[in-house]
Amino acid sequence: MSNQAQFSDFDIDFTKNAFTNDVSVKKDSNSIRQSIQNIILTSPGEKPFVSAFGLGLNSLLFENLTRVDEVILRGDIEYVLKRWEPRISLNSVRFDWDKIDSNEITLTINYIILGWANGGTPIHESMSISLGRVR
């Protein structure tokens, strides 16, 4: 694999790169991971001029979720990632229900990175997103 990044995005925190004094960037799998997290945590209507962007997982944090809601939520996650993150193919979404009574939810997303020039070998990635109450 070459040293040139295939994918790059601005760091969502807009941190300053100490060497270039410019905005830091996320590259390759970190870029995709940041994008997925942004899509999942952004509420629809929160992004100006793109009202359909996002899932709004935060809004479900204090709901009484059931296994039926999990099936619906899994479908929603599949839909928003297919629509807004074309660099991946979603394999699975798993929910951790262990701490749901204390208003905490963790989901693990498994996906394949598409279009990566690495000799044709699929790149399998996994990430977890945890949400919980602040106080």
Secondary structure, DSSP 8 states (H G I E B T S, - for coil): --SS-S-EEE-TT--B-TTTSSB-EEETHHHHHHHHHHHHHS-TT-STT-TT----GGGGTTS---HHHHHHHHHHHHHHHHHH-TTEEEEEEEEE-TTGGGTEEEEEEEEEE-S--STT--EEEEEEEEEE---
